[in-house]
Amino acid sequence: MVVAYGMNGEGGGCGGEPESSDSLKGFGAVAKAFRERAGLTQEELAPLVRYAPHTVASIEQGRRFPPDDFVDRAEEVLDAFGALRAASRYLSRQPGLAAWFRQWAKLEEQAVSLRTYECRVVPGLLQTRAYAKAVTLSVPPLKDDEQVERQVTARLERQELLRRKQPIAFSFIIEQAVLERGTGGVEVTRELIDHLLRIGEMHHVQLQIMPLHQPVHAGLDGPVRLLEGPDHKWLGYAEGQRGGMLVSEPKEVSILYQRYAKMRSQALTPEDSASLLRRMRGAL
């Protein structure tokens, strides 16, 4: 079975407003009900909670995760009997991830091994804050500071997987062209390469670079993600411009697995990849 997800938002790659979750919509409905009970418009409530009217509207519509200070101020201003604080405890803690990416992110948390090939951007699990911000700002539509911070923070929080007590076996293959692009500028790229070199030294991480010149390439159809669950079953994930797809049908997962295995033999070894990264770093 191949299960497709909605076509809005942002997963591990670039930009877009994440889809609202049921928990966000539920909190928004509660906040709206208490605002209306108090006889206030969104424009009237905004200065009382020290947020812009469009932020209040986004929270009520379930499109934005309410900051803690918003919850506390709204609770007091609206005399909500503790209902807003109670509702906030059930909010999804992945507010910067697209709805169609969240299931994969949850599966990652239980994985015993993860394999990722990327030809667009450095995988989110390997990004620095500066690089993640540059990627988020690069792709339309335009985002305000709060949206950017939410998406960058969500991406960086996922990196706790790299430091999990029970280690995950990671394999990453990244196209050299992704780093040559210089997203964010020289300083951002220099910091990113230093970061990749450090991560590549972790005992449970295998980092390989696919060189610019590779006449035979098994990954020409695009990015590939594979995950081995605690039951040792494999799942795949494919992501495009405006959506993602969880792949669970064994035959389809096998095809992705074969492609990834072939790419591991086509990419530079981890040792040669580290040497290339150091040369690229020195040339900046």
C-alpha positions, 0 to 999 in steps of 0.5 A: 500500500502507498499512502499519500498525504496532503499537499501543503506544508513543509517536511524535511526540505523547504518552505510552506505553512504547515497544515493544522493538526486536530489539537491545534484546531481544538485549542483555537476553537476553545480560545475563540469561544472564550474571546466571544464570551468576553465580547471581544473582537480579535483586534481588541484582544490582540493588544491585551495579549501583546500579539498582532491581530493576525497572530490571534486569528492564526491561532484561532484557526489552528494554523499557529502553535500558541506560545506559552505567554499567549496562553497565560495572558489569554487565560487571564484576560478572558477569565477562562477558568484554566480551560486554555492552559488545560487545552494547551497540554494536549497540543501536538509538539511538532508545530513546525512540521507539515501534517503530511510529514508528522507521521514519518517524524513519529515513525523516526522516533521508534526506528532502529535504522534510518537511510536518507538520500538528498539531492535538494538540500542537506537533510533536516537532521544534519542542518545547522540553525543558520542553514535551516533558516537560509533554506526556509527563507529561500522558498516562497511563499514569504514567511514572517519571523514567527513562522521561520522560527517555528519551522527552524526550531521544529527541524532542529528538535528532530536532531535529538534522534542523533543523540538518542540513548539507544542509538539509531543506525544512520546512513546519509547520502548527500549530493556534492552539488547541494553543498557547492550551491552555497545556500546562505553564503560562505559563512553558513556553508563553512559552518555547515561543513564543519558540522557535517564533519563532526556528525560524520565522526559519530560511531552510529552515523555513516555520511557519504557524498555523491560526487558531481561526476557520476555517470551511473546514478541510481537516484535520478528519480529524486530523494529517498528515505528508508526506515527500519522499525522496531519490528524490523519492517522497512518503510519508505518515504518520498517527498516532492514540492508540495507533499509527501508519501509514506510507502509501505507496500513491500514491493515498492519499499524493495525498489527504494531499498535497491536504489539506495543500496546501489547509491551507497556503492556509487557514492564516495566512501565515508573516509573519502567523503570526509576528505572531500568535505575538508577540501571544500571547506579549505576552498571557501 
